[in-house]
Amino acid sequence: MLEQRSYQKELLDSDAIPFADIRQNMYELDVINKWLGGHLITVHVFEDLAKDRKEVTVCEIGCGGGDNLLAISRFCKTKNIKVNLIGIDIKEECITYAKSRNAILKNATWITSDYSAAIFKTKPDIVFSSLFCHHFNDEQLLQQLKWMKENSIAGFFINDLHRNIIAYYSIKILTMLFSSSYLVKNDAPLSVARGFLKKELQLLCKAAEVRATVLWKWAFRFVVIYKHE
């Protein structure tokens, strides 16, 4: 089991999911990312790529409910960094949920679009994704890596899942016990099954001609980091 990536579609990838169900899914994913360190990983890698910049524009593709951008915004506030946020998601319901945070995310621009169709007047300094890449097959990921490289100034990073048997059953049990979302209960363990091994990510980067660093992070995450020279 889990020797090969699963390509079974997640329920969230389906069309016509009621907004109330997506809202609950976004809320619970935010909680999971907080407690299992997903947001902390995102903030730490962002900090490294932002370096000593006093102003930075960061774009998240597949932004969902905007919780990662919210974590970055809060971090920048503590460091007196002026941050411009861009969130892109193909699902209008996710963008609607993200926009509900506009009172907090005052410097955010939300775009309902396939990320690859987005056009920037000025490229963002940093492009990133979190729990997004595992939704795609290898051929699509090659194009995604190239796009992220071409559309960033300082660099890009990816925060995604390590395909691991312990991670699979741990999240399956946790969501069975504590989740009230059928989307989370189904998709959380499936997301792990659609996740990656380190060698797979390294080979994808090589095929895309992206000289990136791949690091393992707790809890069962991989980050792919690319810096423009």
Residue pairs with C-beta under 8 A, 6 or more apart in sequence:
1 165
1 168
2 163
2 164
2 165
2 168
2 192
2 193
5 163
5 193
5 194
5 195
5 196
5 200
6 190
6 193
6 194
7 137
7 194
8 190
8 193
8 194
10 135
10 186
10 187
10 190
10 191
10 194
11 17
11 182
11 183
11 186
11 187
12 22
12 25
12 183
12 187
13 135
17 93
17 183
19 93
19 96
21 181
21 182
21 183
22 91
22 93
22 94
22 97
22 183
23 65
23 93
23 97
24 180
24 181
24 183
24 184
25 181
25 183
25 184
25 187
26 64
26 65
26 67
26 94
26 97
27 65
28 179
28 180
28 181
28 184
29 64
29 65
29 67
29 131
29 184
30 65
30 67
32 38
32 184
32 188
33 39
33 67
33 68
33 130
33 131
36 219
37 217
37 218
37 219
37 221
38 68
38 130
38 131
38 159
38 221
39 67
39 68
39 71
41 159
41 217
41 221
41 223
42 68
42 71
42 72
42 128
42 130
42 159
43 71
43 72
43 75
45 128
45 157
45 159
45 223
45 225
46 58
46 72
46 75
46 126
46 128
46 157
47 75
47 79
48 225
49 125
49 126
49 154
49 155
49 157
49 225
49 227
50 56
50 58
50 81
50 125
50 126
50 154
51 154
53 81
53 125
53 154
54 80
54 81
54 82
55 81
55 82
55 83
55 84
56 76
56 81
56 82
56 83
56 84
56 125
56 126
56 154
57 83
57 84
57 85
57 86
57 122
57 124
57 125
57 126
58 69
58 72
58 83
58 84
58 85
58 86
58 124
58 125
58 126
58 127
58 128
59 85
59 86
59 87
59 88
59 120
59 124
59 126
59 127
59 128
59 151
59 152
60 66
60 68
60 69
60 85
60 86
60 87
60 88
60 127
60 128
60 129
60 130
61 88
61 89
61 115
61 118
61 127
61 128
61 129
61 132
61 144
61 148
62 88
62 89
62 90
62 115
62 129
62 130
62 131
62 132
62 135
63 69
63 87
63 88
63 89
63 94
63 95
63 98
63 110
64 89
64 94
64 97
64 98
64 131
65 94
65 97
65 98
65 101
66 87
66 97
66 98
66 101
66 105
66 108
66 110
68 128
68 130
69 85
69 87
69 98
69 105
69 108
70 101
70 104
70 105
72 83
72 85
73 83
73 85
73 104
73 105
73 107
73 108
76 82
76 83
82 107
83 107
84 107
84 109
85 105
85 107
85 108
85 109
86 108
86 109
86 110
86 111
86 120
86 124
87 95
87 98
87 108
87 109
87 110
87 111
88 111
88 113
88 115
88 118
89 95
89 98
89 110
89 111
89 112
90 112
90 113
90 114
90 115
91 112
92 112
95 110
95 111
95 112
98 105
98 108
98 110
99 110
101 108
102 108
111 118
115 144
115 147
116 143
116 144
116 147
120 151
123 151
123 152
123 153
124 151
124 152
124 153
125 152
125 153
125 154
126 152
126 153
126 154
126 155
126 156
126 157
127 148
127 151
127 152
127 156
128 148
128 156
128 157
128 158
128 159
129 144
129 148
129 158
129 159
129 160
130 158
130 159
130 160
131 159
131 160
131 161
131 191
132 158
132 160
133 141
133 144
133 158
133 160
133 196
134 160
134 161
134 191
134 194
134 195
134 196
135 194
136 144
138 204
141 204
141 208
142 204
142 207
142 208
145 204
145 205
145 208
145 210
145 212
146 208
146 209
146 210
148 156
148 158
148 226
149 156
149 208
149 210
149 226
149 228
152 226
152 228
153 228
154 227
154 228
155 225
155 226
155 227
155 228
156 226
157 223
157 224
157 225
157 226
158 222
158 223
158 224
159 221
159 222
159 223
160 195
160 196
160 221
160 222
160 223
160 224
161 167
161 191
161 192
161 194
161 195
161 196
161 220
161 221
161 222
162 192
162 195
162 196
162 197
162 198
162 216
162 220
162 221
162 222
163 192
163 193
163 194
163 195
163 196
163 197
164 192
164 195
164 220
166 220
167 192
167 195
167 219
167 220
168 189
168 192
168 193
169 189
171 188
171 189
171 192
172 188
172 189
174 188
175 184
175 185
175 188
175 189
176 185
179 185
179 188
192 220
195 222
196 222
198 214
198 216
198 222
201 214
201 222
201 224
202 214
205 211
205 212
205 214
205 224
205 226
210 226
211 226
212 224
212 225
212 226
213 224
213 225
213 226
214 222
214 223
214 224
214 225
215 222
215 223
215 225
216 222
217 223
